[in-house]
Amino acid sequence: MTLPEHEHHLAGGVDSHDESSDYLKKRQLKSGSAGWLLLAGLGVSYVISGDYSGWNFGLAEGGFGGLAIAAIVIAAMYLALVLGMAELSSSLPAAGGGYTFARRALGPWGGFATGTAILIEYSIAPAAIATFIGAYVESLDLFGITDGWWVYLVAYAFFIGIHLGGVGEALKVMFVITAIALVGLVIFAIAALTHFDAGNLTNIDPGDAAGASDFLPSGYMGIWSAIPFAIWFFLAVEGVPLAAEETANPEKNVPRGIIAAISVLLISCVTVLILTTAAGGASEMSESGNPLVEALGDGTAAKIVNYIGLAGLIASFFSIIYAYSRQLFALSRAGYLPPVLSVTNSRKAPTLALIVPGIIGFVLSLTGQGALLLNMAVFGAALSYVLMMVSHIVLRIREPEMPRPYRTPGGVVTTGFALVVAVIAVIATFLVDVKAASWCLVVFAAFMLYFGLYSRHRLVANSPDEEFAALAEAEEDVR
């Protein structure tokens, strides 16, 4: 690799330089691998495990009423969030996703803060999903497995291996698995209707908190505490723009894909929340590792849903590995994190960006604490939502003439609503588990310290994400 050709001094004490063509050649993704339908499948795939397990722990926090109200608010937030991100992704189609948006709007510090929050979310979420995969495998008594860590190891090794084979192949495998998981939800819904009992929705005894009732057994605060678990119905759908550099015509296909994905997820959220709780009981489902299966009892339908539920968990696990690798790839390519992490193999897959977070996630999965890991992932997600919605608002105000092939309905009012709810969600993670959220905050601070002391002096100015920002700065100077 040749020495950097040009040095640049940016605001906030940040320095960058141009790298050689050889540097970027070693860090290229395979373009044109996905259309909008595959992206919609990717968006659903990120999330669908949340329908099969994880959300139900919110019943213990707020009962059915608390979780239902939280889910309505969070569903509205995600719809607003997705509409905002559709605009941002049509204007700034790069592999950095949220980091790219925030880098343009908030500068290098804001960009790295957003990318770090997303990386925390996507590195921890597969660990939580791995524990749920273990619960489903054990309930099926597959291969006589009773100890989950073998399942976690095989899952990480096998699916990272598929991703190393290239994005086109990986996305097609993911799409098929996701389709199977959606069929499983349809089978579950039909079977659950025969077990429907409205009395099961409110079978948690109310406590003595303010506003406590059969509908809100934990009172009004239970709604707030249930928010992180309501997020599990939609967590990671915002990762669709991370596929921008590998998409044909990303300015049109990324917005179409992410909006199609949220449409499917809104329907699945309502279906699963109501039918699972009504069939299995709020109290019983609040502690279940595989709620959809337990809600159906011991019949044939339960067995089918158990097997297909495993496919749903695998779909999200598989696709979020893709997401963390692309976020880490973009941050590394631009110099925010060690550049070696963004080197791609002969199949244009970022090798170490796939493997390193996988090792970290596997270690975290050994705790077996799915609910704890879920809350940690939600902290990173909610923090990134705050920063991305601020980015949308800033760009609308500061760069009204920026090309926007897709424009968010309602503009800054829509993303302003998402911003307010995201702030509430960040606070809610501390209500549920202050220790888990605090540890995430410590990790986030450590990343920012690394940037402040080291990598802010080593950014790569001619990486695609940094060039988007440089173009904006040059246009601002001309004005």
C-alpha angles and dihedrals in degrees: 000000000000124000118270112277103207136024123215129193114208133188119281095038092292121146129194139177140196117257127210124267087250090061092056093040089062089052105053128130125210108265127213096024098129140044127198094276093056089047091052088051089049091052093050091043092056090058111027095092086066089066092054099046144352103045091077093070085073088071088069090053102046109000120235093304095050093046093044093053091045090050092052092052093044093046089054090048093052092048090053091043093051093048089052093047091048088062094045093048092050090054099039110028105180137128092255094075109179092011090056092050094048093043090059094044104033105024129240095314093051092043094052092044090054094045090049093051090050091047091053090051096048096042094052101037094070089052090056091046090049090060090052090049087054091053092051093046092049092048089054091048089225113185088346090285114166101155112073101206093077088056092050092050095048092046094052095043096045099045096041085053091056091050091052087060092067141283099262093057093042095052092049092051089047092050092054093048091048092051089053090050091052090051087053090056090052091051090048093050093052092048094043092055088067090056095044114139117165090203090067091065092071105031094121111102112241119245129213098267120126110283094011116165140141088277094045105028091172094043126230094322088060089069090058093045090051093056097090090054093047086055088062088073089066107016114142099011084118087070094080093094089060086077093058097109091050095048130095111239093355094184089070105021099051095056091044092048097049094045091049090050095052090048091059093043094053089058094046092049094057093043097050098041096052102036098043093050094043093048100041105024129252094252095049095043094048092079102032124122091200106026100169091056095045091048089061097048122215103323132116092267090057091052092050093047090048092057093042091044087060087056090053093052091046091050092058094040090051096047097044088056084060091049098050091047093054094046091049090044092055095046091047095046089054092049099250089117128024108303093224088073092068100054110122128213128232089281091055093250119136101242104194092034086063098041106041099056087042091060091048092048093049091053090050092049089060088073087070088211102134096168092048093049090046091057091049091052090049091053091058092044096049092047090052090049090056091052095043094050091048086052092054092050093046093050093047090053100036100035107030091155095054109125109261113181086182122035124201112246107242092017115215092358089065095046091039089061091050089049094054093049091046090055089052089049092053090053091046092060088063090050092055098043118354092185095055093045091046092053089052089051090052091051090048091051091049091055091049090049090052089052094046095048101035128358099047087075093052107051119144107236096194096053110114096249093049091046090058089057094042090053090054092049091050091050089049090053091051090055 
